[in-house]
């Protein structure tokens, strides 16, 4: 019994140690991702001239790419009538599909009602079946 208690305590100590190490690792990750007040307020050291030049070149390159892309789109233009026709065709197709689906549901409903009617007419009670046949067969 004493051995079981000792092993239990050792197991708890081992789990506690592992948990502590994991907490330290996670705290380190959190600490690394925290933004300092200087960074938040922009009080950190300003970038050097070479960094500023590089940032400016990147921004200029991006602007030029965007402008070229916009110019290419403007040259192509939009065929509004074609787009309207596509929308019209899509709408007609969806309406046609809705009508077909509605007709299919109505037919399915009719079949179901007919089957229920037929089952209601067929009785498993032999006395009712005799009565239904008429008095000629009594």
C-alpha positions as CSV (number, residue, x, y, z in Angstrom):
1,X,0.0,0.0,0.0
2,X,2.9,2.3,0.9
3,X,4.5,1.6,-2.5
4,X,1.3,2.5,-4.4
5,X,1.1,5.8,-2.6
6,X,4.8,6.6,-3.3
7,X,4.3,5.7,-7.0
8,X,1.2,7.8,-7.1
9,X,3.0,10.8,-5.7
10,X,6.0,10.3,-8.1
11,X,3.5,10.2,-11.0
12,X,1.9,13.4,-9.9
13,X,5.3,15.1,-9.5
14,X,6.2,13.9,-13.1
15,X,3.0,15.3,-14.5
16,X,3.5,18.6,-12.6
17,X,7.0,18.9,-14.0
18,X,5.8,18.3,-17.5
19,X,3.0,20.8,-17.1
20,X,5.4,23.4,-15.7
21,X,7.7,23.0,-18.7
22,X,4.9,23.4,-21.1
23,X,3.6,26.5,-19.3
24,X,7.1,28.0,-19.5
25,X,7.3,27.3,-23.2
26,X,3.8,28.8,-23.8
27,X,4.6,31.8,-21.7
28,X,7.7,32.4,-23.8
29,X,5.7,32.2,-27.0
30,X,3.2,34.7,-25.5
31,X,6.0,37.0,-24.4
32,X,7.5,36.9,-27.9
33,X,4.3,38.0,-29.5
34,X,3.5,40.8,-27.2
35,X,4.0,44.3,-28.7
36,X,5.9,46.7,-26.5
37,X,4.7,50.2,-25.8
38,X,7.5,51.6,-27.9
39,X,6.5,49.6,-30.9
40,X,2.8,50.4,-30.4
41,X,3.3,54.1,-30.1
42,X,6.0,54.2,-32.8
43,X,8.7,55.3,-30.4
44,X,11.1,52.6,-31.6
45,X,14.1,53.7,-33.6
46,X,13.2,54.9,-37.0
47,X,14.3,52.8,-40.0
48,X,17.6,53.6,-41.6
49,X,17.9,55.4,-44.9
50,X,18.5,52.2,-46.8
51,X,15.4,50.5,-45.2
52,X,13.3,53.6,-46.1
53,X,14.6,53.5,-49.7
54,X,13.8,49.8,-50.0
55,X,10.3,50.3,-48.6
56,X,9.7,53.1,-51.0
57,X,10.9,51.1,-54.0
58,X,8.6,48.2,-53.0
59,X,5.6,50.6,-52.7
60,X,6.4,52.2,-56.0
61,X,6.7,48.8,-57.7
62,X,3.4,47.7,-56.3
63,X,1.7,50.9,-57.4
64,X,3.1,50.5,-60.9
65,X,1.8,46.9,-61.1
66,X,-1.7,47.9,-59.9
67,X,-1.8,50.8,-62.4
68,X,-0.7,48.5,-65.3
69,X,-3.4,46.0,-64.3
70,X,-6.1,48.7,-64.1
71,X,-5.0,50.1,-67.5
72,X,-5.2,46.6,-69.1
73,X,-8.7,46.1,-67.6
74,X,-9.8,49.5,-68.9
75,X,-8.6,48.7,-72.4
76,X,-10.6,45.5,-72.5
77,X,-13.8,47.2,-71.4
78,X,-16.9,45.4,-70.4
79,X,-19.5,43.9,-72.6
80,X,-22.5,44.9,-70.5
81,X,-25.1,43.5,-73.0
82,X,-23.4,40.1,-73.0
83,X,-23.3,40.1,-69.2
84,X,-27.0,41.0,-69.1
85,X,-27.8,38.2,-71.5
86,X,-25.9,35.8,-69.3
87,X,-27.8,36.9,-66.3
88,X,-31.1,36.6,-68.2
89,X,-30.3,33.1,-69.4
90,X,-29.3,32.0,-65.8
91,X,-32.5,33.4,-64.4
92,X,-34.6,31.6,-67.1
93,X,-32.7,28.3,-66.4
94,X,-33.3,28.6,-62.7
95,X,-37.0,29.3,-63.2
96,X,-37.3,26.3,-65.6
97,X,-35.6,24.1,-63.0
98,X,-38.0,25.4,-60.3
99,X,-41.0,24.6,-62.5
100,X,-39.7,21.1,-63.2
101,X,-39.0,20.5,-59.5
102,X,-42.5,21.7,-58.7
103,X,-44.1,19.4,-61.3
104,X,-42.0,16.5,-60.0
105,X,-43.2,17.1,-56.4
106,X,-46.8,17.4,-57.5
107,X,-46.6,14.1,-59.4
108,X,-44.9,12.5,-56.5
109,X,-47.7,13.8,-54.2
110,X,-50.4,12.5,-56.5
111,X,-48.8,9.1,-56.6
112,X,-48.5,9.0,-52.8
113,X,-52.1,10.0,-52.4
114,X,-53.2,7.4,-54.8
115,X,-51.2,4.7,-53.0
116,X,-52.7,5.8,-49.7
117,X,-56.2,5.8,-51.2
118,X,-55.7,2.3,-52.5
119,X,-54.4,1.0,-49.2
120,X,-57.3,2.6,-47.4
121,X,-59.7,0.9,-49.7
122,X,-58.1,-2.5,-49.3
123,X,-59.2,-3.8,-45.9
124,X,-57.7,-6.7,-44.1
125,X,-60.9,-7.3,-42.2
126,X,-62.8,-10.2,-43.9
127,X,-66.2,-9.1,-42.8
128,X,-65.7,-5.7,-44.4
129,X,-64.4,-7.4,-47.5
130,X,-67.7,-9.4,-47.8
131,X,-69.8,-6.4,-47.2
132,X,-67.8,-4.5,-49.9
133,X,-68.4,-7.3,-52.5
134,X,-72.1,-7.1,-52.1
135,X,-74.9,-9.5,-51.0
136,X,-74.7,-11.7,-54.1
137,X,-71.7,-13.4,-52.7
138,X,-72.9,-14.1,-49.2
